[in-house]
Amino acid sequence: MYRNKLKFKLFFILFFLPALAFAVDQKGRFAVKGVGAATCKQFLVEKDKNSNNLMIFNGWLNGYLTAINQHSPKTFDIISWYDSSLLITMLGNYCRKNPSHNYYQAGANLVLALGKGRLTENSPLVKTSAGKYTVHVYQHSLMQLQKKLKSLGIYKSTIDGQYGRGTRKAIEKFQKQAKLTVTGVPDQATLLRALQQ
């Protein structure tokens, strides 16, 4: 039983982690399964059509991210915001520049780029709402956003990971300055712009 569990874990480590140190053969190669093997060009066709097949790409990406979360040291979530839908847009941007790369390569490069902001411990989700916009965000990410906004002189209150009037107003001001859609909530575009700078 223990041996089977070990083999199962090893399979996921070998398959999902992008580091070559875990590669299957001596030249650092390994088989990529499912839509991970599709080209960026094929992904873009489905994305541009907004076809139902886009859900398959998104599902593969979420499975890939889950495996990285499970097997990466000191990682609760490799992406420090709760929802991964913005990643599809980011992958689209990457794939337009690299149409011959496969979807796995695009995902692995995205993880390498965003991994420095990983969430190392579990953090409660905070529901944020302003008008018609509602977003769930990790409390830790909201605290990081408050710190960033405070460093920019936009936020004047306590860094507590709570979503109140002061946080909403500071987010709106940042979104206006950054020429983002003004939602008043810590949506993914806002978190990305603020926390990846």
N, C-alpha and C positions, 0 to 999 in steps of 0.2 A: 504493500500500500504506500509506504513512504517513498519507495523508489519511483512509483508511478507519479506521485505528486511532484517529486523532484524533476522528473522528465518533463512534466507538464509546465512547470515553472521555467525550466531551461528553454523549452520551445518558445514561450512568450518573450523571454529575454532576447533570444537569438533573432526572433522575427521582428519584434517591434522597436527595440532601441536602435537609434540611428548611429550610435558610435561604432566605428569599425572594429573596436577591440572585442566586440561581441559577435562578429561576423561568423558565418558558418564555415567557409573554406579559407584556405591559406592566403588567398588573394583578396579577402575582404568582401566576397560576393555572397549573396543569399537570395532565395526566391521570394518574390513579392506576390502576394495572393490577392484575388478579387480586383476591385477597381483601383487598388493601389498600383497595379501594373498598367493601367490605362495611361495614355499620354495626356499631357496638359492640354493638347489640342482637342482631344476627345472630351475632356472635362469642360472646356470652354464652350463647345457646341451645346452640351446639355445645360450649362449655366446660362448661356445667352438665350436659349429657348425657354428657360425656367421650367424645364420638363420634370416629370415625376422621377426620372432617373437621377436628378440632382439629390434627391433624398438618399439614394444609395451611396453617393459620394460623401454626403454629410454623415451618414451612419458609419461608413468606413473610417472617416476622420475621427468621430467621437470614440469609436472603438480603439483606434490608434492612441488617442490622447489618454484614454482610460488605462491602457496597458502601460504607457509611460508613467502615469501617476502611480500605478501599482508597483512598478519595478525600479523607479528612480529614487535614489537615497534622498532623504529630507525633502520629499515632495508630497504635498497633499493635492495640489492642482498645479500643473505646469503652466496653465493660463490663469492669471490672477483675477479674472472676472468670471462670473458664474456661467454665462451663456457663451456658446462658441459660434453663433451665427455670423458674426463679423469676420470670422476666419475664412469663410467661403469667399467673401469679397477680397480679402487679402490674398488668398490662394489664386483667385482670378487675376489679380494684378501681377503676381509672380509668374503665372502661366502665360500671360500675354508676352512677357519678356523671354520666357523659356519654353516655347511650345513643344519642343522635342523631349523635354524632361518627363518622367512619369509622375503620377499623382503622389506616390510615396515620397519621391525626392522633394516635391513642393512642400508636402507636410513636414518632412524632416527638417528642411531649411527654415520653415516657419517656426518650428519648435526651438531650433537653435537660436533664432533671432529673439523670440519672446521668453525663452526659458530663464533669463536673468531676473525676471519679475515674478518668478514662481511663488506660489503660496506654500510655505513649508509646514504649516499646521492648519488643522480644521478651524474654520471661522464661521460664526453664525451668519445666516442670510438676513439682510435688511431689505424690507419692501420700501421702495421710494416711489412716490406719486406726485405728479404736478400736472394739473389739467387732464388731458387725454393720455398722458404718458405714464406708464408704470414699468419699473425695472426692479428686479431683484439683484442685489449685489452683495458680495462678501463684506462683512463689517470691516475686516482688515483692509480691503481695497478702498472702502469709503474713507477710512482713516488716512491711508496713503494719499488719497485725493485731497483731503482736507489739509494735510501737511504741504502738499505741492501748492495748493491755492493760497495758503498762508505765506509760503515763501515768495509768492508772486505779489503779495500785498492785497490780494482779492478777498481772502477769508480772514475774519477778525476774531472769531469765537474759539471755543474749546475743540481740541482734536480728540473726539470721543467716538467716532464711527457711528454717530446718530444722525439721522436725516431730519433737520428742522429748517425753519425759515431762513436762517443765516447761511446754511449750507446750500439750500436751493438758490438763493440770490447770488451767491458766489459762483455756483456752477453756471447759472445763466450769463453772468458777466464774462466768465472764461469762454463759454461757447460763442458769445458775440465777438470777443476779441480774436478767437481762433477761426472765425468764419464757419462755425459748425451750426447745424440745425439747433435752434434754441429750444430745448426740451425741459430744462430745469432739473433733469434727473441725470445720474451718473451712467449714461448709456455707454455702449461699448466704444463708439467713436470718441467720446469724451475721455474715457479712461485711457484709451490707447494714446491719444494725443498728449494728455497730461502726464501719464506715468511712464511712457517710453521715451521721453525727451532726455 
